[in-house]
């Protein structure tokens, strides 16, 4: 519960938790929320005819001579929305219009100032900031076509979940094991406790919460009251959903392995659309939802084969899609797109690191001195690391320590080697100089120390001084 100071800092009245204050209107906070909700429903209803008219005109302009596609776009306006990520309206036409409005703003006035960093650079580059008007118009129309069609198969992938009481599973329930007892008796096995907790949570999510029920578009419409079928009404739809105790509407049918992006791409092909870029954007626009956290491994599996320029288009299209989706506080959440960028960064860094390492020390792997499996195991934790890796320095240091590899300043090395004395104060032989340089070039300090430690004695400090940090 927020303190009076916190409420005031947020601009909320401590009495009614609202701004402006409604205490003198004798409305409870719940009554205020309900009234404002009904006002939003009424506004959505009143503006819907004009919104539909505008969407239809844009669809006709951008997809001429394709009435079947136009019909599919029109049907998508009536797809219901009811979750934490689509508070812009009860019907999908509000989502499409808001996303199109964001595209207009970006091209006419510039991007939202909240968008920063690498993602902003990508979106600016993709929408053609600084290019001529003709090229910018072409790019804008690509994004408009995407918005009109990207959710065309949501109606074919409807899944609704009922509210459900969630029971609590005791930790000891999982295979009869008490993870707290394990952690207490064997502190070194704390990781097992965490793993068990995650497993228990997964079991609870899967078993104790009612699963989504999957519907065809026809089944959904058959459920609706007759007046709601013929006259879409946000308030009546909200009441219908609440009366049926639904708490989420989704657009993935796990049982049939149907995802509305991939299904949309298929549907567009069936309707004669052959624009490869549009098909790519529609088919891949759900990519962000697979990146709840940073993961180079997930990027490798899902996106690494996509050319960088195409990925930039996917990120840009997904950004405008997310800008057309509002949360309860009225904001848009596109944080998963940054997770994609951080995952791509980690993937590129790790892929190059592995390639360089294997290439540089190929002879060691072929001789069996090093084992690829060992390096793979070592790097696996970085491939799944849920944060952006700042640089390869930390990883290189770990690899070098594991395999006994050191890098030397090969420019300075010949002069230092030339003046090296052995433990008796005599210059080392030409053969020893050549061998020493070979080992430095190979970065094999382990062998170097074994062969020359006793030969050079204290003079090994000159060799160590050549090591790169």
VEXDREN-2710 file (C-alpha; in Angstrom, 1 decimal):
% VEXDREN-2710
k/r/px/py/pz
1/UNK/0.0/0.0/0.0
2/UNK/1.4/3.4/-1.0
3/UNK/2.0/6.1/1.6
4/UNK/0.4/9.5/1.5
5/UNK/3.8/11.0/0.4
6/UNK/4.0/8.5/-2.4
7/UNK/0.5/9.2/-3.6
8/UNK/1.1/12.9/-3.5
9/UNK/4.4/12.5/-5.4
10/UNK/2.5/10.6/-8.1
11/UNK/0.0/13.5/-8.3
12/UNK/-2.8/11.3/-6.7
13/UNK/-5.2/12.4/-4.1
14/UNK/-4.5/10.5/-0.8
15/UNK/-8.2/10.3/-0.2
16/UNK/-9.4/8.8/-3.5
17/UNK/-6.1/7.7/-5.1
18/UNK/-7.1/9.7/-8.2
19/UNK/-6.3/12.7/-10.2
20/UNK/-8.0/15.1/-10.3
21/UNK/-9.4/14.6/-6.9
22/UNK/-13.0/13.2/-6.9
23/UNK/-13.6/13.1/-3.2
24/UNK/-16.2/15.9/-3.3
25/UNK/-18.0/14.0/-6.0
26/UNK/-18.8/11.1/-3.6
27/UNK/-17.3/8.5/-5.9
28/UNK/-15.2/5.7/-4.7
29/UNK/-11.9/4.9/-6.6
30/UNK/-13.6/1.8/-8.0
31/UNK/-16.6/3.9/-9.2
32/UNK/-14.2/6.3/-10.8
33/UNK/-12.3/3.5/-12.6
34/UNK/-15.6/2.0/-13.8
35/UNK/-16.9/5.4/-15.0
36/UNK/-13.6/6.2/-16.9
37/UNK/-13.7/2.7/-18.4
38/UNK/-17.2/3.2/-19.7
39/UNK/-16.2/6.6/-21.1
40/UNK/-13.4/4.9/-23.0
41/UNK/-15.8/2.2/-24.3
42/UNK/-18.2/4.9/-25.4
43/UNK/-15.5/6.9/-27.2
44/UNK/-14.3/3.7/-28.9
45/UNK/-17.9/3.0/-30.0
46/UNK/-18.5/6.5/-31.3
47/UNK/-15.2/6.8/-33.3
48/UNK/-15.4/3.2/-34.7
49/UNK/-17.3/4.0/-37.9
50/UNK/-14.9/6.7/-38.9
51/UNK/-11.9/4.6/-37.9
52/UNK/-13.2/1.6/-40.0
53/UNK/-13.8/3.9/-42.9
54/UNK/-10.2/5.2/-42.8
55/UNK/-8.7/1.7/-42.4
56/UNK/-10.8/0.4/-45.4
57/UNK/-9.7/3.3/-47.6
58/UNK/-6.0/2.7/-46.8
59/UNK/-6.4/-1.0/-47.4
60/UNK/-8.0/-0.3/-50.8
61/UNK/-5.2/2.1/-51.7
62/UNK/-2.4/-0.2/-50.6
63/UNK/-3.9/-3.5/-51.9
64/UNK/-5.8/-2.6/-55.1
65/UNK/-7.5/-5.4/-57.1
66/UNK/-7.4/-7.8/-54.2
67/UNK/-11.0/-7.9/-52.7
68/UNK/-10.4/-11.2/-50.9
69/UNK/-7.5/-9.8/-49.0
70/UNK/-9.5/-6.6/-48.3
71/UNK/-12.3/-8.8/-46.8
72/UNK/-9.8/-10.6/-44.5
73/UNK/-8.4/-7.3/-43.3
74/UNK/-12.0/-6.0/-42.6
75/UNK/-12.8/-9.2/-40.6
76/UNK/-9.7/-8.6/-38.5
77/UNK/-11.2/-5.3/-37.1
78/UNK/-13.6/-7.3/-35.0
79/UNK/-11.0/-9.5/-33.3
80/UNK/-11.5/-9.1/-29.5
81/UNK/-8.7/-7.8/-27.3
82/UNK/-8.6/-8.5/-23.5
83/UNK/-5.2/-8.7/-21.8
84/UNK/-2.5/-6.6/-20.2
85/UNK/-1.0/-5.6/-23.5
86/UNK/-3.9/-4.3/-25.5
87/UNK/-5.7/-1.7/-23.4
88/UNK/-6.1/0.6/-26.4
89/UNK/-9.5/-0.9/-27.1
90/UNK/-11.7/-3.9/-27.0
91/UNK/-11.5/-4.5/-30.8
92/UNK/-8.4/-4.8/-32.9
93/UNK/-9.3/-1.9/-35.2
94/UNK/-8.1/0.3/-32.3
95/UNK/-4.7/-1.4/-32.3
96/UNK/-4.3/-1.1/-36.1
97/UNK/-5.2/2.6/-36.0
98/UNK/-2.9/3.4/-33.1
99/UNK/0.0/1.7/-34.8
100/UNK/-0.7/3.6/-38.1
101/UNK/-0.9/6.9/-36.2
102/UNK/2.6/6.1/-34.7
103/UNK/3.9/5.6/-38.2
104/UNK/2.5/8.9/-39.4
105/UNK/4.0/10.7/-36.4
106/UNK/7.4/9.1/-37.0
107/UNK/7.5/10.1/-40.7
108/UNK/6.0/13.6/-40.1
109/UNK/7.4/14.7/-36.8
110/UNK/10.2/12.2/-35.9
111/UNK/10.4/9.3/-33.5
112/UNK/9.3/9.2/-29.9
113/UNK/12.0/10.8/-27.8
114/UNK/11.8/7.9/-25.4
115/UNK/13.3/5.6/-28.1
116/UNK/17.1/5.7/-27.7
117/UNK/20.3/3.9/-28.5
118/UNK/20.8/1.2/-31.1
119/UNK/17.1/0.6/-31.6
120/UNK/16.5/4.2/-32.4
121/UNK/19.4/4.2/-35.0
122/UNK/17.9/1.1/-36.6
123/UNK/14.4/2.5/-36.9
124/UNK/15.7/5.9/-38.2
125/UNK/17.8/4.1/-40.8
126/UNK/14.9/1.8/-41.8
127/UNK/12.3/4.6/-42.2
128/UNK/14.8/6.5/-44.3
129/UNK/15.6/9.5/-42.2
130/UNK/17.6/11.8/-44.5
131/UNK/16.5/10.2/-47.7
132/UNK/14.4/11.8/-50.5
133/UNK/10.6/12.0/-50.1
134/UNK/9.9/9.4/-52.7
135/UNK/12.0/6.8/-51.0
136/UNK/10.6/7.6/-47.6
137/UNK/7.0/7.3/-48.9
138/UNK/7.9/3.9/-50.3
139/UNK/9.2/2.8/-46.9
140/UNK/6.2/4.2/-45.1
141/UNK/3.8/2.2/-47.4
142/UNK/5.7/-1.0/-46.6
143/UNK/5.1/-0.4/-42.9
144/UNK/1.5/0.6/-43.4
145/UNK/0.9/-2.7/-45.4
146/UNK/2.5/-4.5/-42.6
147/UNK/0.3/-3.0/-39.9
148/UNK/-2.9/-3.7/-41.9
149/UNK/-1.9/-7.4/-42.5
150/UNK/0.3/-8.4/-39.6
151/UNK/-2.5/-9.6/-37.4
152/UNK/-4.8/-10.9/-40.2
153/UNK/-4.7/-14.5/-38.7
154/UNK/-5.3/-13.6/-35.1
155/UNK/-9.0/-14.5/-35.7
156/UNK/-7.7/-18.0/-36.8
157/UNK/-5.6/-18.5/-33.7
158/UNK/-8.0/-17.4/-30.9
159/UNK/-7.4/-18.9/-27.4
160/UNK/-9.2/-17.8/-24.3
161/UNK/-8.4/-18.6/-20.7
162/UNK/-10.8/-18.7/-17.8
163/UNK/-10.0/-17.3/-14.4
164/UNK/-8.9/-20.0/-12.0
165/UNK/-7.9/-20.2/-8.4
166/UNK/-4.2/-21.1/-8.1
167/UNK/-3.3/-23.7/-5.5
168/UNK/0.0/-23.7/-3.7
169/UNK/2.3/-26.8/-4.1
170/UNK/4.5/-27.5/-1.1
171/UNK/8.2/-27.6/-2.2
172/UNK/8.5/-31.1/-0.8
173/UNK/5.8/-32.3/-3.2
174/UNK/8.2/-32.3/-6.1
175/UNK/9.4/-36.0/-6.2
176/UNK/9.1/-36.1/-2.4
177/UNK/12.2/-33.9/-2.1
178/UNK/12.5/-31.0/0.4
179/UNK/14.8/-28.5/-1.4
180/UNK/15.2/-26.4/1.7
181/UNK/16.5/-29.4/3.6
182/UNK/18.9/-30.2/0.8
183/UNK/20.3/-26.6/0.8
184/UNK/20.7/-26.7/4.6
185/UNK/22.5/-30.0/4.7
186/UNK/24.5/-29.5/1.5
187/UNK/25.1/-25.8/0.8
188/UNK/27.0/-26.7/-2.4
189/UNK/23.7/-28.0/-3.9
190/UNK/21.9/-24.6/-3.6
191/UNK/21.6/-24.6/-7.4
192/UNK/19.4/-27.8/-7.2
193/UNK/17.1/-25.9/-4.8
194/UNK/16.6/-23.1/-7.4
195/UNK/16.1/-25.7/-10.2
196/UNK/13.5/-27.5/-8.2
197/UNK/11.6/-24.2/-7.4
198/UNK/11.6/-23.4/-11.1
199/UNK/10.3/-26.9/-11.9
200/UNK/7.6/-26.6/-9.2
201/UNK/6.5/-23.3/-10.7
202/UNK/6.3/-24.8/-14.1
203/UNK/4.2/-27.7/-12.8
204/UNK/1.9/-25.2/-11.1
205/UNK/1.5/-23.1/-14.2
206/UNK/0.7/-26.2/-16.3
207/UNK/-1.5/-28.2/-14.0
208/UNK/-3.2/-25.9/-11.5
209/UNK/-4.2/-23.1/-13.9
210/UNK/-6.9/-23.9/-16.4
211/UNK/-5.4/-24.0/-19.9
212/UNK/-6.3/-21.8/-22.8
213/UNK/-9.4/-23.0/-24.7
214/UNK/-8.9/-22.7/-28.5
215/UNK/-11.6/-21.5/-30.8
216/UNK/-12.1/-21.1/-34.5
217/UNK/-13.4/-17.7/-35.7
218/UNK/-16.8/-19.4/-36.4
219/UNK/-17.0/-20.9/-32.9
220/UNK/-16.2/-17.5/-31.4
221/UNK/-18.9/-15.7/-33.4
222/UNK/-21.5/-18.4/-32.6
223/UNK/-20.9/-17.7/-28.9
224/UNK/-21.7/-14.0/-29.2
225/UNK/-25.2/-12.6/-28.6
226/UNK/-26.9/-11.8/-31.9
227/UNK/-26.8/-8.0/-31.3
228/UNK/-23.1/-8.1/-30.6
229/UNK/-22.4/-10.1/-33.8
230/UNK/-24.1/-7.5/-36.0
231/UNK/-23.2/-4.4/-34.0
232/UNK/-19.8/-4.5/-32.3
233/UNK/-20.0/-2.7/-29.0
234/UNK/-16.9/-2.4/-26.6
235/UNK/-19.0/-2.2/-23.4
236/UNK/-21.2/-5.2/-24.3
237/UNK/-18.1/-7.2/-25.4
238/UNK/-16.4/-6.4/-22.1
239/UNK/-19.5/-7.5/-20.2
240/UNK/-19.8/-10.7/-22.3
241/UNK/-16.1/-11.6/-21.6
242/UNK/-16.4/-10.9/-17.8
243/UNK/-19.7/-12.9/-17.6
244/UNK/-17.8/-15.9/-19.1
245/UNK/-15.0/-15.4/-16.6
246/UNK/-12.3/-15.0/-19.3
247/UNK/-9.2/-13.2/-18.1
248/UNK/-7.0/-13.4/-21.1
249/UNK/-7.4/-13.6/-24.9
250/UNK/-4.4/-14.9/-26.8
251/UNK/-3.6/-15.5/-30.4
252/UNK/-1.5/-18.7/-30.2
253/UNK/-3.0/-22.2/-30.4
254/UNK/-0.4/-24.3/-28.7
255/UNK/-2.3/-27.6/-29.2
256/UNK/-2.4/-27.1/-33.0
257/UNK/1.0/-25.3/-33.0
258/UNK/-0.6/-22.3/-34.7
259/UNK/1.0/-18.9/-34.3
260/UNK/-0.8/-15.9/-35.8
261/UNK/2.3/-14.5/-37.4
262/UNK/3.3/-17.7/-39.3
263/UNK/-0.4/-18.3/-40.1
264/UNK/-0.8/-14.8/-41.4
265/UNK/2.2/-15.3/-43.8
266/UNK/0.5/-18.4/-45.1
267/UNK/-2.8/-16.7/-45.5
268/UNK/-1.3/-13.8/-47.4
269/UNK/0.4/-16.2/-49.8
270/UNK/-2.9/-18.0/-50.4
271/UNK/-4.5/-14.6/-51.2
272/UNK/-1.9/-13.9/-53.9
273/UNK/0.5/-11.6/-52.0
274/UNK/4.1/-12.2/-53.3
275/UNK/5.9/-9.2/-51.6
276/UNK/8.7/-11.1/-50.0
277/UNK/9.5/-8.4/-47.5
278/UNK/5.9/-8.1/-46.4
279/UNK/5.7/-11.8/-46.0
280/UNK/8.9/-11.8/-43.9
281/UNK/7.7/-9.1/-41.6
282/UNK/4.3/-10.7/-41.0
283/UNK/5.7/-14.1/-40.5
284/UNK/8.4/-12.9/-38.1
285/UNK/6.8/-10.1/-36.2
286/UNK/6.2/-12.3/-33.1
287/UNK/10.0/-12.8/-32.8
288/UNK/10.2/-10.4/-29.8
289/UNK/7.9/-12.6/-27.7
290/UNK/10.6/-15.4/-27.7
291/UNK/13.0/-13.0/-26.0
292/UNK/11.7/-12.5/-22.5
293/UNK/15.4/-12.3/-21.6
294/UNK/18.7/-12.0/-23.5
295/UNK/20.0/-15.2/-25.0
296/UNK/22.6/-15.7/-27.8
297/UNK/21.4/-19.3/-28.1
298/UNK/17.8/-18.3/-28.8
299/UNK/19.0/-15.8/-31.3
300/UNK/21.2/-18.4/-33.0
301/UNK/18.2/-20.8/-33.2
302/UNK/15.6/-18.3/-34.4
303/UNK/17.1/-15.3/-36.1
304/UNK/20.8/-15.9/-37.0
305/UNK/20.1/-16.9/-40.6
306/UNK/18.2/-13.7/-41.3
307/UNK/20.3/-11.0/-43.1
308/UNK/21.0/-8.0/-40.9
309/UNK/19.1/-5.6/-43.2
310/UNK/16.0/-7.8/-43.0
311/UNK/16.3/-8.1/-39.2
312/UNK/16.4/-4.3/-39.1
313/UNK/13.1/-4.2/-40.9
314/UNK/11.6/-6.9/-38.5
315/UNK/12.7/-4.8/-35.5
316/UNK/11.3/-1.6/-37.0
317/UNK/8.0/-3.2/-37.9
318/UNK/7.7/-4.8/-34.5
319/UNK/8.5/-1.5/-32.8
320/UNK/5.5/0.2/-34.5
321/UNK/3.4/-2.9/-33.7
322/UNK/4.3/-2.5/-30.0
323/UNK/3.7/1.3/-30.1
324/UNK/0.2/0.5/-31.1
325/UNK/-0.3/-1.7/-28.0
326/UNK/-1.0/0.0/-24.7
327/UNK/-0.5/-1.3/-21.2
328/UNK/-2.7/-0.4/-18.2
329/UNK/-0.7/2.7/-17.5
330/UNK/-1.0/3.9/-21.2
331/UNK/2.6/3.1/-22.1
332/UNK/4.0/0.8/-24.8
333/UNK/6.5/-1.9/-23.9
334/UNK/9.1/-2.7/-26.6
335/UNK/11.8/-3.9/-24.2
336/UNK/11.9/-7.4/-25.8
337/UNK/13.2/-5.7/-29.0
338/UNK/16.2/-4.5/-27.0
339/UNK/16.6/-8.1/-25.8
340/UNK/16.9/-9.2/-29.4
341/UNK/19.6/-6.6/-30.0
342/UNK/21.6/-7.6/-27.0
343/UNK/21.2/-11.3/-28.0
344/UNK/22.4/-10.5/-31.5
345/UNK/25.4/-8.6/-30.0
346/UNK/26.3/-11.7/-27.8
347/UNK/25.8/-14.1/-30.7
348/UNK/28.1/-12.2/-33.0
349/UNK/30.7/-11.8/-30.2
350/UNK/30.6/-15.5/-29.2
351/UNK/30.5/-16.8/-32.8
352/UNK/33.6/-14.8/-33.8
353/UNK/35.4/-15.7/-30.6
354/UNK/34.8/-19.5/-31.2
355/UNK/35.8/-19.2/-34.8
356/UNK/39.0/-17.3/-34.1
357/UNK/40.0/-19.6/-31.3
358/UNK/39.5/-22.8/-33.3
359/UNK/41.3/-21.3/-36.3
360/UNK/44.2/-20.0/-34.3
361/UNK/44.8/-23.2/-32.3
362/UNK/43.6/-25.7/-34.8
363/UNK/46.7/-27.7/-34.6
364/UNK/46.2/-28.1/-30.8
365/UNK/42.7/-29.5/-31.4
366/UNK/44.0/-31.8/-34.1
367/UNK/46.7/-33.1/-31.8
368/UNK/44.3/-33.6/-28.9
369/UNK/46.1/-31.2/-26.6
370/UNK/42.9/-29.2/-26.4
371/UNK/39.4/-30.6/-26.5
372/UNK/36.6/-28.9/-28.3
373/UNK/34.1/-30.3/-25.8
374/UNK/35.9/-28.6/-23.0
375/UNK/35.7/-25.2/-24.8
376/UNK/32.1/-25.8/-25.7
377/UNK/31.2/-26.5/-22.1
378/UNK/33.0/-23.4/-21.0
379/UNK/31.3/-21.2/-23.5
380/UNK/27.8/-22.6/-23.0
381/UNK/27.1/-20.5/-20.0
382/UNK/27.9/-17.4/-22.0
383/UNK/25.6/-18.5/-24.9
384/UNK/22.7/-18.5/-22.4
385/UNK/23.8/-15.5/-20.3
386/UNK/20.7/-13.3/-19.8
387/UNK/22.5/-10.0/-20.1
388/UNK/24.6/-8.1/-22.7
389/UNK/28.3/-9.1/-22.7
390/UNK/30.3/-5.9/-22.6
391/UNK/33.3/-7.3/-24.3
392/UNK/35.1/-10.5/-25.1
393/UNK/37.9/-9.7/-22.6
394/UNK/36.4/-11.6/-19.7
395/UNK/35.7/-14.6/-21.8
396/UNK/39.1/-14.6/-23.4
397/UNK/40.7/-14.5/-20.0
398/UNK/38.6/-17.5/-18.8
399/UNK/39.6/-19.5/-22.0
400/UNK/43.3/-18.6/-21.6
401/UNK/43.3/-19.6/-18.0
402/UNK/41.5/-22.9/-18.8
403/UNK/43.9/-23.9/-21.6
404/UNK/47.1/-22.3/-20.4
405/UNK/47.1/-19.8/-23.3
406/UNK/48.9/-16.5/-23.3
407/UNK/49.4/-13.8/-25.9
408/UNK/52.7/-12.2/-26.3
409/UNK/54.0/-8.9/-27.8
410/UNK/55.5/-10.5/-31.0
411/UNK/56.9/-7.2/-32.2
412/UNK/59.1/-6.8/-29.1
413/UNK/59.8/-10.5/-28.6
414/UNK/62.7/-11.0/-31.1
415/UNK/64.8/-8.2/-29.4
416/UNK/64.1/-9.5/-25.9
417/UNK/64.9/-13.1/-27.0
418/UNK/68.1/-12.1/-28.6
419/UNK/69.4/-10.8/-25.3
420/UNK/68.2/-13.6/-23.0
421/UNK/70.7/-15.4/-20.8
422/UNK/70.3/-18.8/-19.2
423/UNK/70.5/-19.5/-15.5
424/UNK/74.3/-19.7/-15.8
425/UNK/74.5/-16.3/-17.4
426/UNK/75.3/-17.5/-20.9
427/UNK/73.3/-16.5/-24.1
428/UNK/70.8/-19.2/-25.1
429/UNK/71.4/-21.1/-28.3
430/UNK/69.9/-20.1/-31.7
431/UNK/67.8/-23.3/-31.6
432/UNK/66.4/-22.3/-28.2
433/UNK/65.7/-18.8/-29.5
434/UNK/63.7/-20.2/-32.4
435/UNK/61.8/-22.6/-30.2
436/UNK/61.0/-19.9/-27.7
437/UNK/59.6/-17.6/-30.5
438/UNK/57.5/-20.5/-31.8
439/UNK/55.9/-21.1/-28.4
440/UNK/55.2/-17.4/-28.0
441/UNK/53.6/-17.2/-31.5
442/UNK/51.4/-20.2/-30.5
443/UNK/50.6/-18.6/-27.1
444/UNK/51.5/-21.8/-25.4
445/UNK/52.8/-20.6/-22.1
446/UNK/52.3/-24.0/-20.4
447/UNK/54.8/-25.7/-22.7
448/UNK/57.1/-22.7/-22.7
449/UNK/57.3/-22.7/-18.9
450/UNK/57.9/-26.5/-18.9
451/UNK/60.8/-26.3/-21.4
452/UNK/62.4/-23.0/-20.4
453/UNK/61.7/-22.6/-16.7
454/UNK/64.8/-24.3/-15.6
455/UNK/66.9/-23.0/-18.5
456/UNK/66.2/-19.4/-17.8
457/UNK/65.5/-19.4/-14.1
458/UNK/65.0/-15.8/-12.9
459/UNK/65.3/-14.5/-16.4
460/UNK/61.8/-15.9/-17.2
461/UNK/60.6/-12.5/-15.9
462/UNK/61.7/-11.0/-19.2
463/UNK/59.5/-13.5/-21.0
464/UNK/56.5/-12.9/-18.7
465/UNK/56.9/-9.1/-19.3
466/UNK/56.0/-9.8/-23.0
467/UNK/52.6/-11.2/-22.1
468/UNK/49.7/-9.2/-23.2
469/UNK/47.1/-8.4/-20.5
END
